[in-house]
Structure formats: C-alpha cells, structure tokens
Amino acid sequence: MLFLHREDGQGLVEYALVLVLVAVVVIAILTLLGPQIGNVFSKITFGLS
C-alpha cells in the first residue's frame, strides 16, 4: 500500500502537453499564412468602401 503509484497529475500533464502542441501548430500556421490572411481582409475592406 505504501508503494502504490499516484497517477492523479498524469492526466493533467498530458492535457498540458497536447495544449502546448496545438498552440505551437497554430502559431506556426499563423506565421506562415499571416500575410496572405491580411491581404484577404485588406481586399474585403477595400471592396466594401
């Protein structure tokens, strides 16, 4: 009984790692596609005015 492993924090760490991975992927996508997205919004704004 004294040497039973506690795995309470393991799930939290796994969720945190997945969250960090998703954040890195989103940042990479926005870095690569940011200028193109900005151009699209500029064209929309210019077309509306």
Secondary structure, 3 states (H helix, E strand, C coil): CCCCCCCHHHHHHHHHHHHHHHHHHHHHHHHHHHHHHHHHHHHHHHHHC
